[in-house]
Amino acid sequence: MTSDDVIRAMNYLIWSNEHRAWWRPKAQGYTDSHERAGRYTREEAVAHSRVRDQHSGEPLPELPIREDDLTAITVAETSFLREDGK
């Protein structure tokens, strides 16, 4: 696998329902900007999403989201991700 293949494979972001923010690169904190969010492989994103237990009736603590899917969603459709609804 070339370095370009690795970069292309790292096309997942992780949304934290707990912090209502995106995971930053290398899982070093959170950001409200998907542009500043870390990029992860599918395997990394899924593994991080399974780190903590989900409690019955509650949303998953973290969600792996493909960057291509995120960019296909309009701003209005993602307003639920922000506390201010904007």
mmCIF file of the C-alpha atoms, coordinates in Angstrom:
data_MODEL
# 
_entry.id   MODEL 
# 
loop_
_atom_site.group_PDB 
_atom_site.id 
_atom_site.type_symbol 
_atom_site.label_atom_id 
_atom_site.label_alt_id 
_atom_site.label_comp_id 
_atom_site.label_asym_id 
_atom_site.label_entity_id 
_atom_site.label_seq_id 
_atom_site.pdbx_PDB_ins_code 
_atom_site.Cartn_x 
_atom_site.Cartn_y 
_atom_site.Cartn_z 
_atom_site.occupancy 
_atom_site.B_iso_or_equiv 
_atom_site.pdbx_formal_charge 
_atom_site.auth_seq_id 
_atom_site.auth_comp_id 
_atom_site.auth_asym_id 
_atom_site.auth_atom_id 
_atom_site.pdbx_PDB_model_num 
ATOM 1  C CA . MET A 1 1  ? 0.000   0.000  0.000  1.00 0.00 ? 1  MET A CA 1 
ATOM 2  C CA . THR A 1 2  ? 1.407   3.388  -1.000 1.00 0.00 ? 2  THR A CA 1 
ATOM 3  C CA . SER A 1 3  ? 1.151   6.524  1.126  1.00 0.00 ? 3  SER A CA 1 
ATOM 4  C CA . ASP A 1 4  ? -1.520  7.814  -1.283 1.00 0.00 ? 4  ASP A CA 1 
ATOM 5  C CA . ASP A 1 5  ? -3.544  4.645  -0.651 1.00 0.00 ? 5  ASP A CA 1 
ATOM 6  C CA . VAL A 1 6  ? -3.263  5.206  3.095  1.00 0.00 ? 6  VAL A CA 1 
ATOM 7  C CA . ILE A 1 7  ? -4.440  8.818  2.769  1.00 0.00 ? 7  ILE A CA 1 
ATOM 8  C CA . ARG A 1 8  ? -7.401  7.748  0.622  1.00 0.00 ? 8  ARG A CA 1 
ATOM 9  C CA . ALA A 1 9  ? -8.274  4.995  3.132  1.00 0.00 ? 9  ALA A CA 1 
ATOM 10 C CA . MET A 1 10 ? -8.413  7.538  5.958  1.00 0.00 ? 10 MET A CA 1 
ATOM 11 C CA . ASN A 1 11 ? -11.774 8.929  5.003  1.00 0.00 ? 11 ASN A CA 1 
ATOM 12 C CA . TYR A 1 12 ? -13.755 8.502  8.228  1.00 0.00 ? 12 TYR A CA 1 
ATOM 13 C CA . LEU A 1 13 ? -14.513 11.099 10.884 1.00 0.00 ? 13 LEU A CA 1 
ATOM 14 C CA . ILE A 1 14 ? -15.808 10.307 14.356 1.00 0.00 ? 14 ILE A CA 1 
ATOM 15 C CA . TRP A 1 15 ? -18.718 12.239 15.852 1.00 0.00 ? 15 TRP A CA 1 
ATOM 16 C CA . SER A 1 16 ? -18.993 12.234 19.659 1.00 0.00 ? 16 SER A CA 1 
ATOM 17 C CA . ASN A 1 17 ? -22.579 12.366 20.883 1.00 0.00 ? 17 ASN A CA 1 
ATOM 18 C CA . GLU A 1 18 ? -21.268 12.903 24.415 1.00 0.00 ? 18 GLU A CA 1 
ATOM 19 C CA . HIS A 1 19 ? -19.199 15.995 23.513 1.00 0.00 ? 19 HIS A CA 1 
ATOM 20 C CA . ARG A 1 20 ? -21.327 17.021 20.518 1.00 0.00 ? 20 ARG A CA 1 
ATOM 21 C CA . ALA A 1 21 ? -18.149 17.495 18.504 1.00 0.00 ? 21 ALA A CA 1 
ATOM 22 C CA . TRP A 1 22 ? -15.799 15.747 16.076 1.00 0.00 ? 22 TRP A CA 1 
ATOM 23 C CA . TRP A 1 23 ? -12.744 13.850 17.272 1.00 0.00 ? 23 TRP A CA 1 
ATOM 24 C CA . ARG A 1 24 ? -9.541  15.727 16.473 1.00 0.00 ? 24 ARG A CA 1 
ATOM 25 C CA . PRO A 1 25 ? -6.556  14.061 14.737 1.00 0.00 ? 25 PRO A CA 1 
ATOM 26 C CA . LYS A 1 26 ? -4.940  11.218 16.668 1.00 0.00 ? 26 LYS A CA 1 
ATOM 27 C CA . ALA A 1 27 ? -7.910  11.228 19.101 1.00 0.00 ? 27 ALA A CA 1 
ATOM 28 C CA . GLN A 1 28 ? -6.489  14.343 20.791 1.00 0.00 ? 28 GLN A CA 1 
ATOM 29 C CA . GLY A 1 29 ? -9.609  16.167 21.924 1.00 0.00 ? 29 GLY A CA 1 
ATOM 30 C CA . TYR A 1 30 ? -12.628 17.502 20.065 1.00 0.00 ? 30 TYR A CA 1 
ATOM 31 C CA . THR A 1 31 ? -13.524 20.218 17.575 1.00 0.00 ? 31 THR A CA 1 
ATOM 32 C CA . ASP A 1 32 ? -16.818 21.653 16.338 1.00 0.00 ? 32 ASP A CA 1 
ATOM 33 C CA . SER A 1 33 ? -15.394 21.873 12.800 1.00 0.00 ? 33 SER A CA 1 
ATOM 34 C CA . HIS A 1 34 ? -15.423 18.852 10.518 1.00 0.00 ? 34 HIS A CA 1 
ATOM 35 C CA . GLU A 1 35 ? -12.604 20.521 8.558  1.00 0.00 ? 35 GLU A CA 1 
ATOM 36 C CA . ARG A 1 36 ? -10.354 20.291 11.651 1.00 0.00 ? 36 ARG A CA 1 
ATOM 37 C CA . ALA A 1 37 ? -11.530 16.796 12.593 1.00 0.00 ? 37 ALA A CA 1 
ATOM 38 C CA . GLY A 1 38 ? -9.177  13.849 12.443 1.00 0.00 ? 38 GLY A CA 1 
ATOM 39 C CA . ARG A 1 39 ? -9.313  11.409 9.557  1.00 0.00 ? 39 ARG A CA 1 
ATOM 40 C CA . TYR A 1 40 ? -9.349  7.719  10.366 1.00 0.00 ? 40 TYR A CA 1 
ATOM 41 C CA . THR A 1 41 ? -9.487  4.447  8.490  1.00 0.00 ? 41 THR A CA 1 
ATOM 42 C CA . ARG A 1 42 ? -12.782 2.570  8.702  1.00 0.00 ? 42 ARG A CA 1 
ATOM 43 C CA . GLU A 1 43 ? -11.196 0.061  11.056 1.00 0.00 ? 43 GLU A CA 1 
ATOM 44 C CA . GLU A 1 44 ? -9.904  2.807  13.386 1.00 0.00 ? 44 GLU A CA 1 
ATOM 45 C CA . ALA A 1 45 ? -13.225 4.667  13.389 1.00 0.00 ? 45 ALA A CA 1 
ATOM 46 C CA . VAL A 1 46 ? -15.229 1.541  14.169 1.00 0.00 ? 46 VAL A CA 1 
ATOM 47 C CA . ALA A 1 47 ? -12.776 0.485  16.886 1.00 0.00 ? 47 ALA A CA 1 
ATOM 48 C CA . HIS A 1 48 ? -12.954 3.923  18.565 1.00 0.00 ? 48 HIS A CA 1 
ATOM 49 C CA . SER A 1 49 ? -16.737 3.794  18.367 1.00 0.00 ? 49 SER A CA 1 
ATOM 50 C CA . ARG A 1 50 ? -16.713 0.564  20.357 1.00 0.00 ? 50 ARG A CA 1 
ATOM 51 C CA . VAL A 1 51 ? -14.433 1.842  23.123 1.00 0.00 ? 51 VAL A CA 1 
ATOM 52 C CA . ARG A 1 52 ? -17.268 2.554  25.549 1.00 0.00 ? 52 ARG A CA 1 
ATOM 53 C CA . ASP A 1 53 ? -20.458 0.689  26.272 1.00 0.00 ? 53 ASP A CA 1 
ATOM 54 C CA . GLN A 1 54 ? -23.736 1.891  24.914 1.00 0.00 ? 54 GLN A CA 1 
ATOM 55 C CA . HIS A 1 55 ? -26.478 2.168  27.502 1.00 0.00 ? 55 HIS A CA 1 
ATOM 56 C CA . SER A 1 56 ? -29.905 0.844  26.587 1.00 0.00 ? 56 SER A CA 1 
ATOM 57 C CA . GLY A 1 57 ? -32.104 3.487  25.018 1.00 0.00 ? 57 GLY A CA 1 
ATOM 58 C CA . GLU A 1 58 ? -29.267 5.983  24.544 1.00 0.00 ? 58 GLU A CA 1 
ATOM 59 C CA . PRO A 1 59 ? -27.567 6.914  21.267 1.00 0.00 ? 59 PRO A CA 1 
ATOM 60 C CA . LEU A 1 60 ? -24.175 5.450  20.505 1.00 0.00 ? 60 LEU A CA 1 
ATOM 61 C CA . PRO A 1 61 ? -21.444 7.462  22.260 1.00 0.00 ? 61 PRO A CA 1 
ATOM 62 C CA . GLU A 1 62 ? -19.443 7.826  19.027 1.00 0.00 ? 62 GLU A CA 1 
ATOM 63 C CA . LEU A 1 63 ? -20.416 7.467  15.389 1.00 0.00 ? 63 LEU A CA 1 
ATOM 64 C CA . PRO A 1 64 ? -18.023 6.714  12.521 1.00 0.00 ? 64 PRO A CA 1 
ATOM 65 C CA . ILE A 1 65 ? -19.039 8.830  9.531  1.00 0.00 ? 65 ILE A CA 1 
ATOM 66 C CA . ARG A 1 66 ? -17.600 8.547  6.042  1.00 0.00 ? 66 ARG A CA 1 
ATOM 67 C CA . GLU A 1 67 ? -16.296 11.896 4.858  1.00 0.00 ? 67 GLU A CA 1 
ATOM 68 C CA . ASP A 1 68 ? -17.885 11.415 1.425  1.00 0.00 ? 68 ASP A CA 1 
ATOM 69 C CA . ASP A 1 69 ? -21.276 10.945 3.113  1.00 0.00 ? 69 ASP A CA 1 
ATOM 70 C CA . LEU A 1 70 ? -20.801 13.991 5.317  1.00 0.00 ? 70 LEU A CA 1 
ATOM 71 C CA . THR A 1 71 ? -19.959 16.276 2.406  1.00 0.00 ? 71 THR A CA 1 
ATOM 72 C CA . ALA A 1 72 ? -23.065 15.050 0.564  1.00 0.00 ? 72 ALA A CA 1 
ATOM 73 C CA . ILE A 1 73 ? -25.333 16.253 3.387  1.00 0.00 ? 73 ILE A CA 1 
ATOM 74 C CA . THR A 1 74 ? -26.494 19.856 3.378  1.00 0.00 ? 74 THR A CA 1 
ATOM 75 C CA . VAL A 1 75 ? -25.963 22.274 6.268  1.00 0.00 ? 75 VAL A CA 1 
ATOM 76 C CA . ALA A 1 76 ? -29.671 22.173 7.103  1.00 0.00 ? 76 ALA A CA 1 
ATOM 77 C CA . GLU A 1 77 ? -29.552 18.404 7.424  1.00 0.00 ? 77 GLU A CA 1 
ATOM 78 C CA . THR A 1 78 ? -26.648 18.573 9.900  1.00 0.00 ? 78 THR A CA 1 
ATOM 79 C CA . SER A 1 79 ? -28.079 21.293 12.160 1.00 0.00 ? 79 SER A CA 1 
ATOM 80 C CA . PHE A 1 80 ? -28.993 18.614 14.703 1.00 0.00 ? 80 PHE A CA 1 
ATOM 81 C CA . LEU A 1 81 ? -25.263 18.112 15.328 1.00 0.00 ? 81 LEU A CA 1 
ATOM 82 C CA . ARG A 1 82 ? -24.914 21.597 16.816 1.00 0.00 ? 82 ARG A CA 1 
ATOM 83 C CA . GLU A 1 83 ? -26.379 22.686 20.126 1.00 0.00 ? 83 GLU A CA 1 
ATOM 84 C CA . ASP A 1 84 ? -27.486 26.040 18.712 1.00 0.00 ? 84 ASP A CA 1 
ATOM 85 C CA . GLY A 1 85 ? -29.335 24.315 15.845 1.00 0.00 ? 85 GLY A CA 1 
ATOM 86 C CA . LYS A 1 86 ? -27.665 26.517 13.220 1.00 0.00 ? 86 LYS A CA 1 
# 
